[in-house]
Amino acid sequence: MFFGVTFGDWAGEVENWVFAVLAVAMIYSAVRVVTTRNVVHAALYLVVTLGGSAALFLLLGAEFVAWTVVLVYIGAIIVLFLFGIMITRAPMGHETKLSHPRRVRVAAALASGALFVLIGGSLLEAYEDDLLPTVDPTRTGDVGLSLFERFVIPFEVVSFVLLAALIGGIVLARKDPSVEEEEVLQ
């Protein structure tokens, strides 16, 4: 019995099984993000991890946050990573060794495990058997009305800045033809 809930009570809820499947998939893909030797595969594992976090937000009833994760992180950031890999012509094959020796990786794993235990123990001690209050989730329509009624000017400014960054990225990535190539084209 954990927090006054038995395994039978936990197993009776479909949401708990969906959470467990998502958690296992996210843990596996997160580990593969940092252990794979191919940068493109790492980016694709990151897509799976971020997709799982969006699904968890959907389970919590935070649909706006879930679709923001999908659009911004999966749709934009991962595409940016992949474009960066392609533009810089980073090696996409298998590397022969990782950047740090084994002793550094083991120390980092131990430190992150200790930090996980510390934070988890602090949360358990702080909240003990308290249950989360039941609240109605905020719907996407309400967030959209708030965004476009109260924050329309900052929203437009951010969109202009992102457009300028996109144009700047294209200009920097574009390869100008050399003099010989221009003569051949004429």
C-alpha positions in Angstrom: 0.0 0.0 0.0 1.4 3.4 -1.1 -0.3 6.6 -0.3 -3.3 4.7 0.8 -3.8 3.0 -2.6 -3.3 -0.7 -3.2 -2.1 -2.2 -6.5 -5.6 -3.5 -7.2 -7.0 0.0 -7.0 -4.2 1.4 -9.2 -4.6 -1.4 -11.8 -8.3 -0.8 -12.0 -7.8 2.6 -13.7 -7.1 2.7 -17.4 -5.3 6.0 -17.1 -2.7 4.4 -14.9 -1.9 1.8 -17.5 -1.7 4.4 -20.3 0.7 6.4 -18.0 2.8 3.3 -17.3 3.2 2.5 -21.1 4.0 6.2 -21.9 6.5 6.4 -19.0 8.3 3.2 -20.1 8.5 4.4 -23.7 9.7 7.8 -22.6 12.4 6.5 -20.3 13.7 4.1 -23.0 13.8 6.9 -25.7 15.3 9.4 -23.3 18.1 7.0 -22.5 18.6 6.3 -26.2 18.8 10.1 -26.8 22.0 10.3 -24.8 23.5 6.9 -25.6 23.0 6.6 -29.3 26.1 7.3 -31.5 24.1 8.7 -34.4 22.9 12.3 -34.1 20.0 11.8 -36.4 18.8 8.8 -34.4 19.2 10.9 -31.2 17.0 13.6 -32.6 14.3 11.0 -33.6 14.5 9.4 -30.1 14.0 13.0 -28.7 10.8 13.2 -30.9 9.5 10.1 -29.2 10.3 11.5 -25.7 8.6 14.8 -26.5 5.6 13.1 -28.0 5.3 11.1 -24.8 5.4 14.3 -22.7 2.6 15.7 -24.9 0.5 12.6 -24.3 1.0 13.0 -20.6 -0.2 16.6 -20.8 -3.3 15.3 -22.7 -3.9 12.8 -19.8 -3.8 15.7 -17.4 -6.3 17.6 -19.4 -3.9 20.3 -20.5 -4.6 20.1 -24.2 -3.2 23.5 -25.0 0.2 22.7 -23.4 0.2 19.3 -25.2 -0.4 20.8 -28.6 2.1 23.5 -27.9 4.7 20.8 -27.2 3.9 19.1 -30.4 4.0 22.3 -32.5 6.9 24.1 -30.9 9.2 21.3 -29.7 8.5 18.5 -32.1 7.5 20.6 -35.1 10.0 23.4 -34.8 12.9 22.5 -32.5 13.5 19.0 -33.9 13.3 20.3 -37.4 15.8 23.0 -36.4 18.2 20.3 -35.0 17.9 18.3 -38.2 18.5 21.3 -40.4 21.5 22.2 -38.3 22.9 18.7 -38.7 22.4 18.8 -42.5 23.7 22.4 -43.0 26.8 21.8 -40.9 27.3 18.4 -42.6 28.0 16.8 -39.2 29.1 13.2 -39.5 25.9 11.0 -39.5 27.6 7.7 -39.3 28.5 5.8 -36.1 31.2 7.4 -34.0 33.9 5.1 -32.6 33.8 6.5 -29.1 31.7 8.9 -27.0 33.2 12.2 -25.9 33.8 11.2 -22.2 35.6 8.2 -20.7 33.6 5.6 -18.8 34.5 6.9 -15.3 33.0 10.3 -16.1 29.8 8.7 -17.5 29.5 6.5 -14.4 30.0 9.5 -12.1 27.4 11.5 -14.0 24.9 8.6 -13.8 25.5 8.3 -10.0 25.1 12.1 -9.5 21.9 12.2 -11.5 20.5 9.2 -9.6 21.4 10.8 -6.2 19.7 14.0 -7.3 16.6 12.0 -8.4 16.4 10.4 -5.0 17.0 13.7 -3.2 14.3 15.5 -5.1 11.8 12.6 -5.0 12.4 12.2 -1.2 11.8 15.9 -0.7 8.6 15.8 -2.6 7.3 12.7 -0.7 8.2 14.3 2.6 6.7 17.7 1.7 3.3 16.3 0.4 3.0 13.0 2.4 -0.5 11.7 1.8 -2.0 14.9 0.4 -4.2 14.4 -2.6 -4.1 16.9 -5.5 -7.2 19.0 -5.7 -9.6 18.2 -8.4 -10.0 21.2 -10.8 -11.5 21.5 -14.2 -8.9 21.7 -16.9 -8.4 24.9 -18.9 -9.6 24.5 -22.4 -7.7 25.6 -25.5 -10.5 28.0 -26.5 -10.2 29.9 -23.3 -6.4 30.1 -23.6 -6.8 31.3 -27.2 -9.3 34.0 -26.2 -6.9 35.2 -23.5 -4.0 35.2 -25.9 -5.6 37.1 -28.7 -7.6 39.5 -26.5 -5.0 40.6 -24.0 -1.7 39.7 -25.6 -2.1 40.3 -29.3 0.7 42.9 -29.6 3.4 40.7 -27.9 2.2 37.7 -29.9 2.7 39.7 -33.2 6.1 41.0 -32.0 7.3 37.5 -31.3 6.1 36.2 -34.7 8.0 39.1 -36.4 11.1 38.2 -34.5 10.8 34.5 -35.4 10.3 35.5 -39.1 13.4 37.6 -39.0 15.4 34.8 -37.5 14.1 32.4 -40.2 15.2 34.7 -42.9 18.5 35.3 -41.3 19.0 31.5 -41.0 18.3 31.0 -44.7 20.7 33.8 -45.7 23.5 32.3 -43.5 22.9 28.8 -44.8 22.7 29.7 -48.4 25.8 29.0 -50.4 26.7 31.8 -52.9 27.8 30.5 -56.3 31.5 31.0 -57.0 32.8 33.1 -59.9 33.4 30.0 -62.0 29.9 28.7 -61.4 28.4 32.0 -62.5 30.4 31.9 -65.7 29.2 28.4 -66.5 25.6 29.4 -65.8 25.9 32.4 -68.3 
